[in-house]
């Protein structure tokens, strides 16, 4: 099972977006990609305005990926002005309820609704009301939840293909019926939605092998040629389809799967080569479009930096700068890379001090002279809880030696935290960070996903700010080496 766990965790980010969410999804299977502005895209202003009946809130938001634009509601009227880089899906959010919108630069969308029954009263006008009408109807047409998608991967190949085909056919039929009844639907949106349907399912087929093996604990499982035939003829170099998030997600899933297969082969050959390096090789082999190639390399390096940190990233960084010509991608990666430099091996570890379950403050400075292995976690994080027994075993292995095991929880609920450390008889130094995911330790160590492990030497210097997890079986040797270096 170790190979499955290694491959699975190397591809997925256990996400707590910006360390700010109290209960995020434990596994992010969507690998949502955030496009950035570039010289290739034609940016322009958009306006979203409208009237709200029974408005009880003074604010409304327009959200896209991790960005938000807030509008003020006055006497039921609102207007949001924004500059966007390219067409795409945005959400108009009011009182936690979302109205999906397809927005293009240099257009205006008008949305009127009753705040007491938003989904059934929303009316659209402006530049392209038809696309907005479709998206609202689609959101009401029983879309699959994350849990339902996850369960599909547990099915046998035969049952998965039958169910996937049934759902995909239903989605396509729903769209075709809408097109026939709304002949004014614009061509670019028609292409966008057809691409969304096709490549959403392409990604599910692509990911089936990985998730089926993981959830069913079948290490040796390999998808049959019949199952993978769905993805064989797909276009990996169509710039026109880059407007679709589903297409971008599929491209990344395709790269990740092929890189994963190669890394697994490397392990069987006794080699350990970074997934990011193998992913770069896949892109250079399979993708000829400069636009798509740049996007994929940008995304891969971002993921690599987030999951592996700066140690070992220098070669990949230089390779990225050599291969990518998009100035916006280069500028963003340069900024991200520089922001990690204070966490490079040999740098002084950022200090912290937090209380234990009895209220006694323990600081990193207090532990100087010992090897320090830090686990940043939370009670609501499933992957964090998987590591606990492995961490306990590691602590027993180094009992009586000059090693401090420090678990820093970013829980908001102190009661739940205390209850878990007591019920699981968790040993080591158990601390609770203030401000949960907004705590200083998250900011200083650039923690965007948990569990996160950090290894610090006896002098208080960083060995690895993205240290191996206890379950990987490699960290004990690294700790032993540090103890031997001292004496």
C-alpha positions in Angstrom: 0.0 0.0 0.0 3.0 2.3 0.5 3.4 2.9 -3.3 -0.3 3.9 -3.6 0.0 6.3 -0.7 3.2 7.8 -2.2 1.7 8.4 -5.6 -1.6 9.6 -4.2 -0.1 12.2 -1.9 2.4 13.3 -4.6 -0.4 14.3 -6.9 -3.0 15.7 -4.6 -2.9 18.7 -2.3 -4.7 18.3 1.0 -6.0 21.8 0.8 -6.9 24.4 3.4 -7.0 27.3 1.0 -4.7 29.9 2.5 -5.0 28.0 5.9 -8.3 29.8 6.4 -11.0 27.2 6.1 -12.2 25.5 9.3 -13.5 22.4 7.5 -12.3 22.1 4.0 -12.6 19.1 1.8 -10.0 16.6 2.9 -8.9 15.6 -0.5 -9.1 18.0 -3.5 -9.8 15.8 -6.5 -10.6 18.7 -8.8 -7.0 20.1 -9.0 -8.6 23.5 -9.8 -6.2 25.5 -11.9 -6.0 29.3 -11.6 -5.3 31.1 -14.8 -3.3 34.3 -14.6 -3.3 37.3 -16.8 -0.9 37.3 -19.7 0.0 39.1 -22.8 -1.9 36.4 -24.8 -5.2 37.3 -23.2 -7.4 40.3 -24.0 -8.5 41.8 -20.7 -11.3 44.2 -20.4 -13.9 45.6 -18.0 -17.1 43.9 -17.1 -20.2 45.2 -15.2 -22.5 43.0 -13.1 -25.5 44.9 -11.8 -29.1 44.4 -10.9 -32.0 44.8 -8.4 -32.7 42.7 -5.4 -36.2 42.3 -3.9 -36.3 41.9 -0.1 -32.6 42.7 0.2 -31.6 42.2 3.8 -27.8 42.4 3.3 -25.8 45.4 2.3 -23.1 43.5 0.3 -22.9 41.2 -2.7 -19.8 39.5 -4.1 -18.5 38.4 -7.5 -16.1 35.5 -7.0 -13.7 33.7 -9.3 -11.3 31.0 -8.0 -9.7 32.7 -5.0 -10.6 36.3 -5.9 -13.6 38.3 -4.8 -15.0 41.6 -5.8 -17.5 43.2 -3.4 -20.4 45.4 -4.4 -22.5 47.6 -2.2 -26.3 47.3 -2.2 -28.3 50.5 -1.9 -32.0 50.5 -1.9 -32.0 47.1 -3.5 -29.7 48.1 -6.4 -26.1 46.9 -6.8 -23.3 47.3 -9.4 -19.9 45.5 -9.5 -17.2 46.8 -11.9 -14.3 44.5 -12.5 -11.4 44.0 -14.9 -11.1 40.4 -16.2 -8.5 38.7 -18.3 -10.6 36.2 -20.3 -14.1 34.7 -20.5 -14.9 32.2 -17.7 -17.3 31.1 -15.0 -17.8 33.5 -12.1 -20.2 33.3 -9.1 -22.5 36.1 -7.9 -22.7 35.4 -4.2 -25.5 36.8 -1.9 -26.1 35.4 1.6 -24.1 32.3 0.8 -26.1 31.5 -2.3 -24.5 31.4 -5.7 -25.7 32.4 -9.1 -23.2 31.1 -11.8 -22.4 33.6 -14.6 -20.4 33.3 -17.8 -18.6 36.6 -18.2 -16.6 38.0 -21.1 -14.4 41.1 -21.1 -16.2 44.3 -22.3 -19.7 43.0 -21.5 -22.5 43.8 -19.0 -24.7 41.3 -17.2 -27.9 42.3 -15.3 -29.2 40.0 -12.6 -32.5 40.7 -10.8 -33.8 38.3 -8.1 -35.8 38.0 -4.9 -33.5 37.5 -1.9 -36.1 35.1 -0.3 -36.0 32.7 -3.3 -33.0 33.4 -5.4 -32.7 30.3 -7.6 -36.3 30.4 -8.7 -36.6 34.1 -9.3 -33.3 35.1 -10.9 -33.8 36.9 -14.2 -31.1 37.9 -16.6 -30.6 40.7 -19.2 -27.7 42.6 -20.7 -25.2 41.4 -23.2 -25.8 37.6 -23.0 -28.7 36.5 -20.8 -29.1 33.1 -22.5 -25.8 31.7 -21.2 -26.6 32.8 -17.7 -30.0 31.2 -17.9 -28.4 27.9 -18.9 -25.9 27.9 -16.1 -28.6 28.5 -13.5 -30.7 25.7 -14.9 -27.7 23.4 -15.0 -26.9 24.2 -11.3 -30.5 23.1 -10.4 -30.2 19.9 -12.5 -28.8 17.7 -9.7 -25.1 18.1 -10.4 -22.9 15.4 -8.9 -21.4 16.1 -5.4 -17.8 15.4 -4.6 -18.9 12.3 -2.5 -20.9 10.9 -5.4 -17.9 11.4 -7.8 -15.7 9.6 -5.3 -18.0 6.7 -5.0 -17.9 6.2 -8.8 -14.2 5.4 -8.5 -15.0 2.5 -6.1 -17.1 0.7 -8.8 -15.8 -2.0 -11.0 -14.7 -0.8 -14.5 -17.8 -2.2 -16.1 -20.1 -0.5 -13.6 -18.1 2.7 -13.7 -18.2 3.0 -17.5 -22.0 2.2 -17.5 -22.7 4.8 -14.8 -20.4 7.4 -16.3 -21.9 7.0 -19.8 -25.4 7.3 -18.3 -24.7 10.5 -16.5 -22.6 12.0 -19.4 -25.4 11.2 -21.9 -27.9 12.9 -19.6 -25.8 16.0 -19.2 -25.2 16.3 -23.0 -28.9 15.7 -23.7 -29.8 18.5 -21.3 -27.5 20.9 -23.1 -28.6 19.9 -26.6 -32.3 20.4 -25.6 -31.5 23.8 -24.2 -29.6 24.8 -27.5 -32.6 23.8 -29.6 -34.9 25.8 -27.5 -32.6 28.8 -27.3 -31.1 29.3 -30.8 -29.6 32.6 -29.9 -27.0 30.9 -27.6 -23.6 32.2 -28.6 -21.1 30.0 -30.3 -18.3 30.6 -27.9 -20.4 29.5 -24.9 -21.7 26.5 -26.8 -18.1 25.4 -27.4 -17.2 26.2 -23.8 -20.1 24.0 -22.4 -19.5 21.1 -24.8 -15.8 21.1 -23.8 -16.8 21.3 -20.1 -18.9 18.1 -20.4 -16.5 16.2 -22.5 -13.4 17.0 -20.5 -15.0 16.7 -17.0 -15.6 13.1 -17.9 -12.2 12.7 -19.5 -10.7 13.6 -16.2 -12.9 11.1 -14.3 -11.7 8.4 -16.7 -8.1 9.5 -16.4 -8.3 9.5 -12.6 -10.2 6.3 -12.2 -7.1 4.0 -11.9 -5.5 6.2 -9.2 -8.6 6.5 -7.1 -9.9 3.0 -7.6 -6.6 1.6 -6.4 -6.5 3.9 -3.5 -10.0 3.6 -2.2 -10.3 -0.1 -2.8 -6.7 -0.8 -1.5 -5.7 -2.6 -4.7 -2.1 -1.7 -5.1 -1.6 -3.8 -8.3 -4.7 -2.5 -10.1 -4.2 -1.1 -13.6 -7.0 0.3 -15.8 -7.8 -1.7 -18.9 -7.3 -0.4 -22.4 -11.0 -0.4 -22.9 -11.5 2.1 -20.0 -8.7 4.3 -21.1 -9.9 4.3 -24.7 -12.1 7.3 -23.8 -9.1 9.5 -23.4 -6.8 8.3 -26.2 -8.1 10.5 -29.0 -8.5 13.7 -27.0 -6.7 16.8 -28.2 -3.9 17.9 -25.9 -2.9 21.0 -27.9 -6.0 23.0 -28.7 -5.5 26.6 -27.6 -9.2 27.4 -28.4 -10.3 25.0 -25.6 -8.2 26.7 -22.9 -11.2 28.8 -22.1 -12.6 25.7 -20.3 -11.6 25.0 -16.8 -12.5 21.3 -17.4 -10.0 21.2 -20.3 -7.2 22.8 -18.2 -8.0 20.4 -15.4 -7.9 17.4 -17.7 -4.5 18.5 -19.2 -3.1 18.6 -15.7 -4.6 15.3 -14.7 -3.1 13.7 -17.8 0.3 15.0 -17.0 0.0 14.0 -13.3 -1.1 10.5 -14.2 1.8 9.9 -16.7 4.3 11.4 -14.3 2.9 9.2 -11.5 3.3 6.1 -13.5 6.9 7.0 -14.3 7.7 7.8 -10.6 6.2 4.4 -9.6 8.5 2.8 -12.2 11.4 4.7 -10.8 10.7 3.4 -7.4 10.6 -0.2 -8.7 14.0 0.5 -10.2 15.4 1.8 -6.9 15.3 5.4 -8.0 13.6 8.4 -6.4 13.1 11.2 -8.9 10.9 14.2 -8.2 7.4 14.0 -9.6 7.8 17.6 -10.8 10.7 16.7 -12.9 8.8 13.7 -14.5 5.8 16.0 -15.0 8.1 18.5 -16.9 9.2 15.7 -19.1 5.7 14.6 -19.9 4.8 18.2 -20.9 7.8 18.5 -23.2 7.0 15.2 -24.9 3.2 15.4 -25.3 2.5 19.2 -25.7 3.5 21.2 -28.7 1.3 24.3 -28.2 3.5 27.1 -26.6 0.5 28.5 -24.8 -0.6 25.2 -23.3 3.0 24.2 -22.6 3.7 27.4 -20.7 0.4 27.0 -18.7 1.2 23.4 -17.7 4.8 24.2 -16.6 3.6 27.2 -14.6 1.0 25.1 -12.9 3.4 22.2 -12.2 6.0 24.4 -10.7 3.4 26.1 -8.5 2.2 22.7 -7.3 5.7 21.5 -6.7 6.7 24.6 -4.7 3.5 24.3 -2.6 3.9 20.6 -1.9 7.7 20.2 -1.7 9.0 23.7 -0.8 12.1 25.3 -2.0 14.6 22.5 -1.2 15.4 20.7 -4.4 13.4 23.2 -6.5 16.3 25.2 -7.9 16.9 23.0 -11.0 13.2 22.9 -11.8 13.1 26.7 -11.4 15.9 27.2 -13.9 14.3 24.8 -16.3 11.0 26.6 -16.0 12.6 30.0 -16.8 14.3 28.5 -19.8 11.1 26.8 -21.3 8.4 29.4 -20.5 8.2 32.7 -22.4 5.0 34.1 -20.9 6.1 37.1 -18.9 3.2 37.0 -16.5 3.8 33.3 -15.6 7.5 34.1 -15.1 6.8 37.1 -12.9 4.4 35.2 -10.7 6.8 32.2 -10.3 9.7 34.5 -9.6 7.7 36.1 -6.8 6.6 32.8 -5.4 10.1 31.4 -5.5 11.6 34.4 -3.7 8.9 34.2 -1.0 10.1 30.7 -0.1 13.8 31.6 0.2 13.7 32.2 3.9 12.6 28.6 4.3 15.6 27.2 2.5 17.8 24.6 4.2 20.2 26.3 6.6 18.1 29.4 7.2 17.1 30.2 10.8 13.7 28.7 11.5 10.9 31.3 12.1 10.1 31.4 15.8 6.8 30.5 17.4 5.3 30.1 20.9 1.9 28.5 21.7 0.2 27.1 24.7 -0.1 23.4 25.5 -3.3 21.8 26.9 -2.5 23.1 30.3 -2.0 26.7 29.2 1.8 26.6 29.4 3.5 28.4 26.6 6.2 26.4 24.7 8.4 28.2 22.2 10.7 26.9 19.5 13.5 28.7 21.3 12.9 26.5 24.3 13.8 23.4 22.2 17.1 24.6 20.9 19.7 21.9 21.3 17.3 19.2 20.1 16.3 18.0 16.7 12.7 19.3 16.3 10.1 17.5 14.2 7.0 19.6 13.8 3.5 18.4 12.7 1.0 21.2 11.8 -2.4 19.5 11.8 -6.1 19.8 12.8 -8.7 17.5 14.3 -11.0 17.9 11.2 -8.2 16.9 8.7 -8.5 13.3 7.6 -5.0 13.0 6.2 -3.6 14.4 9.4 -5.3 11.7 11.5 -3.8 9.0 9.2 -0.3 10.2 10.2 -1.0 10.1 14.0 -0.2 6.4 14.5 3.0 6.7 12.4 4.0 9.7 14.4 3.5 7.9 17.7 5.6 5.0 16.4 8.4 7.4 15.5 8.3 9.0 18.9 8.7 5.6 20.6 11.7 4.9 18.3 13.4 8.1 19.5 12.3 8.0 23.2 15.1 9.2 25.4 17.0 10.8 22.6 17.5 14.5 22.0 14.5 14.8 19.7 11.5 17.0 20.3 8.2 16.1 18.6 5.9 19.1 18.4 2.3 18.9 17.1 0.8 22.4 16.4 -3.0 22.3 15.9 -4.7 25.0 13.9 -8.1 24.1 15.2 -10.5 26.9 16.1 -12.3 24.5 18.5 -10.0 24.1 21.5 -12.4 21.6 23.2 -12.3 19.3 20.2 -8.5 19.5 20.2 -8.1 18.7 23.8 -10.6 15.8 23.5 -8.7 14.2 20.6 -5.3 14.4 22.2 -6.7 12.8 25.3 -8.8 10.1 23.5 -5.9 9.1 21.3 -3.3 9.5 24.1 -1.2 11.6 21.9 2.3 12.1 23.2 5.0 14.7 22.4 4.5 18.4 22.8 0.9 19.3 21.9 0.3 23.0 21.1 -2.7 25.0 19.9 -2.0 27.9 17.5 -4.0 31.1 17.9 -6.0 32.5 15.0 -6.3 28.9 13.6 -5.4 28.9 9.9 -4.4 32.6 10.1 -1.8 31.9 12.7 1.7 33.2 12.4 3.2 29.7 11.9 1.0 29.3 8.8 2.2 32.6 7.5 5.8 32.2 8.3 6.1 28.7 7.0 3.8 29.3 4.0 1.4 26.5 5.1 -1.3 26.2 2.5 -2.2 22.5 3.1 -2.1 20.1 6.1 -0.7 17.9 7.4 2.6 19.8 7.1 5.8 18.5 8.7 9.0 20.6 9.4 12.4 19.4 10.4 14.7 21.7 12.3 18.3 21.0 13.6 19.8 21.4 17.0 20.9 25.0 16.2 17.4 26.1 15.3 18.1 26.1 11.5 15.8 24.6 8.9 16.6 21.2 7.5 13.4 20.9 5.5 10.3 23.1 5.8 8.4 20.5 3.8 9.7 17.4 5.6 8.7 13.9 4.8 5.6 12.5 6.5 6.0 9.7 9.2 4.0 7.3 7.0 6.6 7.6 4.2 9.2 5.7 6.3 12.1 8.0 5.5 12.1 10.6 8.2 13.7 8.4 10.9 16.9 8.1 8.9 17.1 11.9 8.5 16.6 12.4 12.2 19.3 9.7 13.0 21.7 11.5 10.7 21.2 14.8 12.5 21.8 13.1 15.9 25.0 11.5 14.6 26.3 14.9 13.2 26.3 16.3 16.7 27.8 13.4 18.4 
